[in-house]
């Protein structure tokens, strides 16, 4: 009997079921539904967490399944945020400028409106002209296309150059980190066209939706993030199953042997690297309108290192493990750094968790690596193993009535 996709990937059904139930509970308890047990700010935090879970799942496919430790996937995540942020800032500023200029005695020309928009956006960096990279900022659909194309093109070009040179292991990790560092340093410059260190702000204000309360918008983005996570999980579960999944796991375990068997290893690695870069960009495009601001610090190499830590804590090679690791660490980070956790006075010293959170995170990473290399996902392995049907033991030979040769006796 042919095994179906869901039969091979039982975690897909349970993950989607849990995600759907979670989304319904949050919606019912939110301020948008009139309940108010969950604040709008916390709904945004949960929505951002779902986006981080999606990029963690993408990272797990690259690292846990294909064996490529990428320390640059948060660069694709940030680029997706920048692409959608350009349209949000342009459209929002266009409405404000147009309403202001239309009040004048002489109606403004389209060029005057365009110049005023440029002054409003880039005045903070001492400019008023639109850089070439803003050429599509006026069009929502073109910028949506850029959300996919820009991270995807960067991943494709970088991956092609790296994989064709057969760079592997720690050297590839260093290259991805160098790419991220170079990109973040470039974006810090005012000449980058993305407002340098100021970044893009006010992204939570959707153009034309001023009358819609933030509580409603937060639920809409929360559901969009949940839908993206669900679709991304199904996509990557399909990619990592079947023959393709076996090949990329083989590349992870023994790349030379897979190449010897005739597979084009570089093509498989490039496909996975590019696809996960695109998904990371989509996750970023959903994340930053909920965060409200994006700047080059979001693309710094440390962000990609955090991503690797999330996947390691959750459990490499398990999509649900990567998602749970990202959710756990992200929510704990928000809790510890918010100042809500009471300090611990020791007499000679007081532990401030806002200062010690990174130490706690690093210690947890080391402990998981040494003591529980399977991460959180390993706990589910223990549960599933405990409830599996024991293998049949005994005589698997012919029935007793069949002819057989008994060792030490001649067949009669």
The 8 nearest C-alpha neighbors of each residue, nearest first, counted from 0:
[[1, 2, 3, 6, 7, 4, 5, 241],
 [2, 0, 3, 4, 6, 7, 5, 241],
 [1, 3, 6, 0, 7, 4, 5, 8],
 [2, 4, 6, 5, 1, 7, 8, 0],
 [3, 5, 7, 6, 8, 2, 237, 240],
 [6, 4, 8, 7, 3, 9, 11, 12],
 [7, 5, 3, 4, 8, 9, 2, 10],
 [6, 8, 4, 5, 9, 3, 2, 240],
 [9, 7, 5, 10, 6, 11, 4, 236],
 [8, 10, 11, 5, 6, 12, 7, 13],
 [9, 11, 13, 8, 12, 14, 319, 5],
 [12, 10, 14, 9, 13, 8, 15, 233],
 [13, 11, 15, 14, 10, 9, 16, 5],
 [14, 12, 16, 10, 15, 11, 17, 9],
 [13, 15, 11, 17, 16, 12, 10, 18],
 [16, 14, 18, 12, 17, 13, 19, 11],
 [15, 17, 13, 19, 14, 18, 12, 20],
 [16, 18, 14, 20, 15, 19, 21, 13],
 [19, 17, 15, 21, 16, 20, 14, 22],
 [18, 20, 22, 16, 21, 17, 15, 23],
 [21, 19, 23, 17, 22, 18, 16, 24],
 [20, 22, 18, 24, 19, 23, 17, 25],
 [23, 21, 19, 25, 20, 24, 18, 26],
 [22, 24, 26, 20, 21, 25, 27, 19],
 [25, 23, 21, 27, 26, 22, 28, 20],
 [24, 26, 28, 22, 23, 27, 29, 21],
 [27, 25, 23, 29, 24, 28, 22, 32],
 [26, 28, 24, 25, 29, 32, 23, 34],
 [27, 29, 36, 25, 34, 26, 37, 35],
 [30, 28, 37, 35, 26, 31, 32, 27],
 [29, 31, 35, 33, 32, 34, 214, 38],
 [32, 30, 214, 215, 29, 33, 218, 26],
 [33, 31, 30, 34, 29, 27, 26, 28],
 [34, 32, 30, 31, 35, 29, 28, 27],
 [33, 35, 28, 30, 32, 36, 29, 27],
 [34, 36, 30, 29, 37, 33, 28, 38],
 [35, 37, 28, 34, 29, 38, 30, 33],
 [38, 36, 29, 35, 28, 41, 30, 39],
 [39, 37, 41, 40, 35, 30, 29, 42],
 [38, 40, 42, 214, 41, 43, 30, 217],
 [39, 41, 43, 42, 38, 44, 217, 37],
 [40, 42, 44, 43, 38, 39, 45, 37],
 [43, 41, 39, 45, 44, 40, 46, 38],
 [44, 42, 46, 40, 41, 45, 217, 289],
 [45, 43, 41, 47, 42, 46, 48, 40],
 [44, 46, 48, 42, 43, 47, 41, 49],
 [47, 45, 221, 43, 49, 48, 44, 224],
 [48, 46, 50, 44, 286, 49, 45, 43],
 [47, 49, 45, 51, 46, 50, 326, 44],
 [48, 50, 52, 46, 47, 51, 224, 225],
 [51, 49, 47, 53, 282, 52, 48, 286],
 [52, 50, 48, 54, 53, 49, 55, 325],
 [51, 53, 322, 49, 55, 325, 50, 54],
 [54, 52, 50, 56, 228, 51, 55, 49],
 [53, 55, 57, 279, 51, 56, 52, 58],
 [56, 54, 58, 52, 57, 53, 321, 322],
 [55, 57, 59, 53, 58, 54, 321, 318],
 [58, 56, 54, 275, 60, 55, 59, 53],
 [59, 57, 55, 61, 56, 60, 62, 54],
 [58, 60, 63, 56, 62, 61, 57, 315],
 [59, 61, 64, 57, 58, 63, 62, 65],
 [62, 60, 58, 65, 59, 67, 64, 63],
 [63, 61, 66, 67, 68, 59, 65, 60],
 [62, 64, 316, 315, 59, 60, 66, 65],
 [63, 65, 60, 248, 316, 62, 66, 61],
 [66, 64, 251, 247, 61, 62, 248, 67],
 [65, 67, 251, 62, 63, 64, 68, 61],
 [68, 66, 62, 61, 65, 69, 168, 167],
 [69, 67, 62, 172, 66, 70, 61, 168],
 [68, 70, 172, 71, 67, 175, 72, 62],
 [71, 69, 176, 303, 175, 172, 304, 72],
 [70, 72, 175, 179, 176, 69, 74, 73],
 [71, 73, 74, 75, 303, 70, 69, 276],
 [72, 74, 76, 303, 75, 71, 298, 77],
 [75, 73, 298, 77, 72, 76, 71, 179],
 [76, 74, 150, 78, 280, 73, 72, 77],
 [75, 77, 280, 283, 73, 279, 74, 79],
 [78, 76, 80, 74, 79, 75, 298, 283],
 [79, 77, 81, 75, 80, 76, 74, 82],
 [78, 80, 280, 284, 146, 283, 82, 77],
 [79, 81, 284, 283, 77, 78, 82, 83],
 [80, 82, 84, 78, 79, 83, 85, 77],
 [83, 81, 79, 84, 146, 80, 85, 142],
 [84, 82, 85, 86, 80, 81, 284, 142],
 [85, 83, 81, 87, 82, 86, 80, 88],
 [84, 86, 88, 83, 82, 87, 136, 89],
 [85, 87, 136, 89, 84, 83, 88, 90],
 [88, 86, 84, 90, 85, 89, 91, 202],
 [87, 89, 91, 85, 86, 90, 92, 84],
 [88, 90, 86, 92, 91, 87, 93, 85],
 [91, 89, 93, 87, 92, 88, 86, 206],
 [92, 90, 206, 88, 94, 93, 89, 87],
 [91, 93, 95, 89, 94, 90, 88, 96],
 [94, 92, 90, 96, 91, 95, 97, 89],
 [93, 95, 97, 92, 91, 96, 98, 90],
 [94, 96, 92, 98, 93, 97, 99, 91],
 [97, 95, 99, 93, 98, 94, 92, 100],
 [96, 98, 100, 94, 99, 95, 93, 101],
 [99, 97, 101, 95, 96, 100, 94, 102],
 [98, 100, 96, 97, 101, 102, 95, 103],
 [101, 99, 97, 102, 103, 98, 96, 107],
 [100, 102, 103, 98, 99, 106, 97, 107],
 [101, 103, 100, 99, 104, 98, 106, 105],
 [104, 102, 101, 100, 105, 106, 99, 107],
 [103, 105, 106, 102, 101, 100, 107, 99],
 [104, 106, 103, 107, 101, 102, 100, 108],
 [107, 105, 101, 103, 104, 108, 100, 102],
 [108, 106, 111, 100, 105, 112, 109, 101],
 [107, 109, 111, 110, 112, 106, 113, 105],
 [110, 108, 112, 111, 113, 107, 114, 97],
 [109, 111, 113, 108, 112, 114, 107, 115],
 [110, 112, 114, 108, 113, 109, 107, 115],
 [111, 113, 109, 115, 110, 114, 116, 108],
 [114, 112, 110, 116, 111, 115, 109, 117],
 [115, 113, 117, 111, 116, 112, 110, 118],
 [116, 114, 118, 112, 117, 113, 111, 119],
 [115, 117, 119, 113, 114, 118, 93, 92],
 [116, 118, 127, 114, 120, 115, 119, 128],
 [119, 117, 127, 122, 115, 121, 116, 120],
 [118, 120, 116, 117, 122, 121, 115, 92],
 [119, 121, 117, 118, 122, 116, 123, 92],
 [122, 120, 126, 123, 127, 118, 124, 117],
 [123, 121, 125, 118, 126, 124, 119, 120],
 [122, 124, 121, 125, 120, 126, 194, 119],
 [125, 123, 122, 121, 126, 194, 189, 195],
 [124, 126, 122, 123, 121, 127, 118, 189],
 [127, 125, 121, 122, 124, 128, 118, 123],
 [126, 128, 118, 117, 121, 122, 129, 114],
 [129, 127, 117, 126, 130, 114, 118, 121],
 [128, 130, 117, 133, 131, 127, 192, 134],
 [131, 129, 192, 132, 133, 128, 134, 191],
 [130, 132, 133, 134, 129, 192, 135, 128],
 [131, 133, 130, 134, 192, 135, 129, 136],
 [134, 132, 136, 131, 135, 130, 129, 85],
 [133, 135, 132, 131, 136, 137, 130, 129],
 [136, 134, 137, 133, 138, 141, 142, 132],
 [135, 137, 86, 133, 138, 85, 134, 142],
 [138, 136, 135, 86, 89, 139, 90, 134],
 [139, 137, 141, 136, 140, 135, 142, 86],
 [138, 140, 142, 141, 143, 86, 137, 136],
 [141, 139, 143, 142, 138, 144, 145, 135],
 [142, 140, 144, 143, 138, 139, 135, 145],
 [141, 143, 145, 144, 139, 140, 82, 83],
 [144, 142, 140, 146, 145, 141, 139, 83],
 [143, 145, 141, 142, 146, 147, 148, 140],
 [146, 144, 142, 148, 147, 143, 149, 82],
 [147, 145, 79, 143, 144, 82, 148, 280],
 [148, 146, 145, 144, 277, 149, 151, 150],
 [147, 149, 145, 151, 152, 150, 146, 144],
 [148, 150, 152, 151, 145, 147, 146, 153],
 [151, 149, 75, 153, 152, 277, 148, 280],
 [152, 150, 277, 148, 154, 149, 153, 273],
 [151, 153, 155, 149, 154, 150, 148, 156],
 [152, 154, 150, 156, 155, 151, 157, 149],
 [155, 153, 273, 151, 157, 152, 156, 158],
 [156, 154, 152, 158, 273, 153, 157, 159],
 [157, 155, 159, 153, 158, 154, 152, 160],
 [158, 156, 154, 160, 159, 155, 153, 161],
 [157, 159, 161, 155, 160, 156, 269, 154],
 [160, 158, 156, 162, 157, 161, 163, 155],
 [159, 161, 157, 158, 163, 162, 156, 164],
 [162, 160, 158, 164, 159, 163, 166, 157],
 [161, 163, 165, 164, 159, 265, 158, 160],
 [162, 164, 165, 160, 161, 159, 265, 166],
 [163, 165, 162, 161, 166, 160, 159, 167],
 [166, 164, 162, 163, 167, 161, 265, 160],
 [165, 167, 164, 171, 161, 162, 170, 168],
 [168, 166, 171, 170, 165, 169, 67, 162],
 [169, 167, 170, 171, 172, 166, 67, 68],
 [168, 170, 172, 171, 173, 167, 68, 174],
 [171, 169, 173, 172, 168, 167, 174, 166],
 [170, 172, 174, 167, 173, 169, 168, 166],
 [173, 171, 169, 175, 69, 170, 174, 68],
 [172, 174, 176, 170, 171, 175, 177, 169],
 [175, 173, 171, 177, 176, 172, 178, 170],
 [176, 174, 71, 178, 172, 70, 177, 173],
 [175, 177, 70, 173, 179, 174, 178, 71],
 [176, 178, 174, 180, 175, 179, 181, 173],
 [179, 177, 175, 181, 176, 180, 174, 182],
 [180, 178, 176, 182, 71, 177, 181, 74],
 [179, 181, 177, 183, 182, 178, 300, 299],
 [182, 180, 178, 184, 179, 183, 177, 185],
 [181, 183, 185, 179, 180, 184, 178, 186],
 [182, 184, 186, 180, 295, 185, 181, 298],
 [185, 183, 187, 181, 186, 182, 180, 188],
 [184, 186, 182, 183, 187, 188, 181, 191],
 [185, 187, 183, 188, 184, 191, 195, 295],
 [188, 186, 195, 196, 184, 185, 295, 183],
 [189, 187, 195, 190, 186, 191, 185, 184],
 [188, 190, 195, 191, 194, 124, 192, 187],
 [189, 191, 188, 192, 195, 194, 193, 186],
 [192, 190, 189, 186, 193, 188, 185, 195],
 [193, 191, 190, 130, 194, 189, 132, 195],
 [192, 194, 191, 195, 198, 186, 189, 199],
 [195, 193, 198, 189, 197, 192, 124, 196],
 [196, 194, 189, 187, 188, 197, 186, 193],
 [195, 197, 187, 198, 294, 295, 194, 188],
 [198, 196, 195, 194, 294, 199, 200, 123],
 [197, 199, 294, 194, 196, 293, 195, 193],
 [198, 200, 293, 292, 84, 294, 197, 194],
 [201, 199, 292, 202, 291, 198, 293, 88],
 [200, 202, 291, 203, 204, 292, 199, 88],
 [201, 203, 291, 288, 204, 200, 292, 87],
 [202, 204, 291, 288, 201, 289, 205, 290],
 [205, 203, 202, 201, 206, 209, 91, 208],
 [204, 206, 208, 203, 207, 87, 202, 91],
 [207, 205, 91, 208, 90, 204, 87, 209],
 [206, 208, 209, 205, 91, 94, 210, 90],
 [209, 207, 211, 210, 206, 205, 204, 212],
 [208, 210, 211, 207, 206, 205, 204, 212],
 [209, 211, 208, 212, 207, 213, 205, 206],
 [212, 210, 208, 209, 213, 215, 216, 214],
 [213, 211, 214, 215, 210, 216, 209, 31],
 [214, 212, 216, 215, 217, 211, 39, 203],
 [213, 215, 31, 217, 39, 212, 216, 30],
 [216, 214, 31, 218, 213, 217, 212, 219],
 [217, 215, 213, 219, 218, 214, 220, 212],
 [216, 218, 214, 220, 215, 219, 43, 213],
 [217, 219, 221, 215, 216, 220, 222, 214],
 [220, 218, 216, 222, 221, 217, 223, 215],
 [221, 219, 223, 217, 222, 218, 224, 216],
 [220, 222, 46, 218, 224, 219, 223, 217],
 [223, 221, 225, 219, 224, 220, 226, 218],
 [222, 224, 220, 226, 221, 225, 227, 219],
 [225, 223, 227, 221, 222, 226, 50, 49],
 [224, 226, 222, 228, 227, 223, 229, 221],
 [225, 227, 229, 223, 228, 224, 222, 230],
 [228, 226, 224, 230, 225, 229, 231, 223],
 [229, 227, 231, 225, 53, 226, 230, 232],
 [228, 230, 226, 232, 231, 227, 225, 15],
 [231, 229, 233, 227, 232, 228, 234, 226],
 [230, 232, 234, 228, 229, 233, 227, 235],
 [231, 233, 229, 235, 230, 234, 228, 236],
 [232, 234, 236, 230, 231, 235, 237, 229],
 [235, 233, 231, 237, 232, 236, 230, 238],
 [234, 236, 238, 237, 232, 233, 239, 231],
 [235, 237, 233, 239, 234, 238, 232, 240],
 [236, 238, 234, 240, 235, 239, 233, 4],
 [239, 237, 235, 236, 240, 244, 234, 243],
 [240, 238, 244, 236, 237, 235, 243, 241],
 [241, 239, 244, 237, 238, 236, 243, 242],
 [242, 240, 244, 243, 245, 239, 237, 238],
 [241, 243, 245, 244, 246, 240, 239, 247],
 [244, 242, 246, 245, 241, 247, 239, 240],
 [243, 245, 239, 240, 247, 246, 242, 241],
 [244, 246, 242, 248, 243, 247, 249, 241],
 [245, 247, 249, 243, 244, 248, 250, 242],
 [248, 246, 250, 65, 249, 244, 245, 251],
 [249, 247, 251, 245, 250, 64, 246, 65],
 [248, 250, 246, 252, 247, 251, 253, 245],
 [251, 249, 254, 247, 248, 253, 252, 257],
 [250, 252, 66, 65, 248, 249, 253, 247],
 [251, 253, 249, 250, 248, 254, 66, 65],
 [254, 252, 250, 256, 255, 249, 251, 257],
 [253, 255, 250, 257, 256, 258, 251, 252],
 [256, 254, 258, 257, 253, 259, 250, 260],
 [255, 257, 259, 258, 254, 253, 260, 250],
 [258, 256, 260, 254, 259, 255, 262, 250],
 [257, 259, 255, 262, 261, 260, 256, 264],
 [258, 260, 256, 261, 257, 255, 262, 254],
 [261, 259, 257, 258, 262, 256, 255, 263],
 [262, 260, 259, 258, 263, 257, 264, 256],
 [263, 261, 258, 264, 260, 257, 259, 246],
 [264, 262, 266, 265, 258, 261, 267, 257],
 [263, 265, 267, 266, 262, 258, 268, 250],
 [264, 266, 268, 267, 162, 263, 269, 163],
 [265, 267, 269, 264, 268, 263, 270, 162],
 [268, 266, 270, 264, 269, 265, 271, 263],
 [269, 267, 265, 271, 270, 266, 272, 264],
 [268, 270, 272, 266, 267, 271, 158, 265],
 [271, 269, 267, 273, 268, 272, 274, 266],
 [270, 272, 274, 268, 269, 273, 275, 267],
 [271, 273, 269, 275, 270, 274, 268, 276],
 [274, 272, 154, 276, 155, 270, 275, 271],
 [275, 273, 277, 271, 276, 272, 270, 278],
 [274, 276, 278, 57, 277, 272, 273, 279],
 [277, 275, 273, 279, 274, 278, 75, 151],
 [278, 276, 151, 280, 274, 279, 275, 147],
 [277, 279, 275, 281, 280, 276, 282, 274],
 [278, 280, 76, 54, 276, 282, 277, 281],
 [281, 279, 79, 76, 283, 75, 277, 278],
 [282, 280, 284, 278, 283, 279, 79, 146],
 [281, 283, 279, 50, 285, 280, 284, 286],
 [284, 282, 76, 80, 286, 79, 280, 285],
 [283, 285, 80, 79, 281, 282, 286, 83],
 [286, 284, 282, 283, 287, 288, 224, 281],
 [287, 285, 283, 47, 289, 284, 288, 50],
 [286, 288, 290, 289, 80, 291, 285, 284],
 [289, 287, 203, 202, 291, 290, 286, 285],
 [288, 290, 287, 291, 286, 203, 43, 47],
 [289, 291, 287, 288, 292, 286, 203, 47],
 [292, 290, 202, 203, 288, 201, 289, 287],
 [293, 291, 200, 199, 290, 202, 287, 201],
 [292, 294, 199, 198, 287, 200, 297, 81],
 [293, 295, 198, 296, 297, 196, 197, 199],
 [296, 294, 297, 183, 298, 186, 187, 196],
 [297, 295, 299, 298, 294, 183, 293, 196],
 [296, 298, 295, 299, 294, 77, 302, 293],
 [299, 297, 74, 296, 295, 183, 77, 73],
 [298, 300, 296, 301, 183, 297, 302, 180],
 [301, 299, 302, 303, 179, 180, 176, 298],
 [300, 302, 304, 303, 299, 305, 298, 70],
 [301, 303, 305, 300, 304, 299, 73, 306],
 [304, 302, 306, 70, 73, 305, 300, 301],
 [303, 305, 301, 307, 306, 302, 70, 308],
 [306, 304, 308, 302, 303, 307, 301, 309],
 [307, 305, 303, 309, 304, 308, 302, 55],
 [306, 308, 304, 310, 305, 309, 311, 303],
 [307, 309, 305, 311, 306, 310, 312, 304],
 [310, 308, 325, 324, 306, 312, 307, 311],
 [309, 311, 321, 313, 307, 308, 312, 314],
 [312, 310, 308, 314, 313, 309, 315, 307],
 [313, 311, 374, 309, 310, 324, 314, 308],
 [324, 314, 312, 320, 375, 321, 374, 310],
 [313, 315, 374, 373, 320, 376, 311, 312],
 [316, 314, 63, 317, 311, 310, 59, 321],
 [315, 317, 63, 64, 59, 318, 314, 60],
 [318, 316, 320, 319, 315, 314, 321, 376],
 [319, 317, 321, 320, 56, 322, 316, 59],
 [318, 320, 322, 321, 317, 323, 376, 14],
 [319, 321, 313, 376, 314, 317, 323, 318],
 [320, 322, 310, 313, 324, 318, 319, 56],
 [323, 321, 52, 319, 325, 320, 324, 56],
 [322, 324, 326, 320, 325, 321, 313, 327],
 [313, 325, 323, 309, 321, 327, 322, 326],
 [324, 326, 309, 52, 322, 328, 323, 327],
 [327, 325, 323, 329, 324, 328, 48, 330],
 [326, 328, 324, 330, 329, 325, 323, 331],
 [327, 329, 331, 325, 330, 326, 332, 324],
 [330, 328, 332, 326, 331, 327, 325, 333],
 [329, 331, 333, 332, 327, 328, 326, 334],
 [330, 332, 334, 328, 333, 329, 335, 327],
 [331, 333, 329, 335, 330, 334, 328, 336],
 [334, 332, 330, 331, 336, 335, 337, 329],
 [335, 333, 331, 337, 332, 336, 330, 339],
 [334, 336, 332, 337, 333, 352, 340, 353],
 [337, 335, 353, 333, 338, 334, 332, 352],
 [338, 336, 334, 339, 335, 333, 353, 340],
 [337, 339, 336, 340, 335, 353, 334, 341],
 [340, 338, 337, 341, 334, 335, 336, 342],
 [339, 341, 338, 335, 342, 352, 334, 337],
 [342, 340, 339, 343, 338, 352, 351, 350],
 [341, 343, 351, 350, 344, 340, 352, 349],
 [342, 344, 350, 349, 345, 341, 351, 352],
 [345, 343, 349, 346, 348, 350, 342, 347],
 [346, 344, 348, 349, 347, 343, 350, 342],
 [347, 345, 348, 344, 349, 343, 350, 342],
 [346, 348, 345, 349, 344, 350, 343, 351],
 [349, 347, 345, 346, 344, 350, 343, 351],
 [350, 348, 344, 343, 345, 351, 342, 346],
 [349, 351, 343, 342, 352, 344, 348, 355],
 [352, 350, 342, 353, 354, 349, 355, 343],
 [353, 351, 355, 354, 356, 335, 350, 342],
 [352, 354, 336, 351, 355, 356, 335, 338],
 [355, 353, 352, 351, 356, 357, 350, 336],
 [356, 354, 352, 358, 357, 353, 359, 351],
 [355, 357, 359, 358, 352, 353, 354, 360],
 [358, 356, 360, 359, 355, 361, 354, 353],
 [359, 357, 361, 355, 356, 360, 362, 354],
 [358, 360, 356, 362, 357, 361, 363, 355],
 [361, 359, 357, 363, 358, 362, 356, 364],
 [362, 360, 364, 358, 363, 359, 357, 365],
 [361, 363, 359, 365, 364, 360, 358, 366],
 [364, 362, 366, 360, 361, 365, 367, 359],
 [363, 365, 361, 367, 362, 366, 368, 360],
 [364, 366, 368, 362, 363, 367, 369, 361],
 [367, 365, 363, 369, 368, 364, 370, 362],
 [368, 366, 371, 364, 370, 369, 365, 372],
 [367, 369, 372, 365, 366, 371, 370, 364],
 [370, 368, 366, 367, 371, 365, 372, 364],
 [369, 371, 367, 366, 368, 372, 365, 374],
 [370, 372, 367, 373, 374, 368, 369, 366],
 [371, 373, 368, 374, 367, 370, 369, 314],
 [374, 372, 377, 314, 371, 376, 375, 315],
 [375, 373, 314, 312, 313, 376, 372, 371],
 [374, 376, 313, 377, 378, 314, 320, 312],
 [377, 375, 320, 314, 378, 374, 379, 313],
 [376, 378, 373, 380, 375, 379, 374, 381],
 [377, 379, 381, 380, 376, 375, 382, 374],
 [380, 378, 382, 381, 377, 376, 383, 375],
 [379, 381, 377, 383, 378, 382, 384, 376],
 [382, 380, 384, 378, 379, 383, 385, 377],
 [381, 383, 379, 385, 380, 384, 378, 386],
 [382, 384, 380, 386, 385, 381, 379, 387],
 [385, 383, 381, 387, 386, 382, 380, 379],
 [384, 386, 382, 383, 387, 381, 380, 388],
 [387, 385, 383, 384, 382, 388, 389, 381],
 [386, 388, 384, 385, 383, 389, 382, 390],
 [389, 387, 390, 386, 385, 384, 391, 383],
 [390, 388, 387, 391, 392, 386, 384, 385],
 [389, 391, 392, 388, 387, 393, 384, 386],
 [392, 390, 389, 393, 388, 395, 394, 387],
 [393, 391, 390, 394, 395, 389, 396, 388],
 [394, 392, 395, 391, 396, 390, 397, 398],
 [393, 395, 396, 392, 397, 398, 391, 399],
 [394, 396, 393, 397, 392, 398, 391, 399],
 [397, 395, 394, 398, 399, 403, 393, 401],
 [398, 396, 401, 399, 395, 403, 400, 402],
 [399, 397, 400, 401, 396, 395, 402, 394],
 [398, 400, 401, 397, 402, 403, 396, 394],
 [399, 401, 398, 402, 397, 403, 396, 404],
 [400, 402, 398, 399, 397, 403, 396, 404],
 [403, 401, 400, 404, 399, 397, 410, 398],
 [404, 402, 405, 401, 410, 397, 399, 400],
 [403, 405, 410, 406, 409, 402, 408, 407],
 [406, 404, 408, 407, 403, 409, 410, 402],
 [405, 407, 408, 404, 409, 403, 410, 411],
 [406, 408, 405, 409, 404, 410, 403, 411],
 [409, 407, 405, 406, 410, 404, 411, 403],
 [408, 410, 411, 407, 404, 405, 406, 403],
 [409, 411, 404, 408, 403, 405, 402, 406],
 [410, 409, 404, 408, 402, 403, 405, 407]]
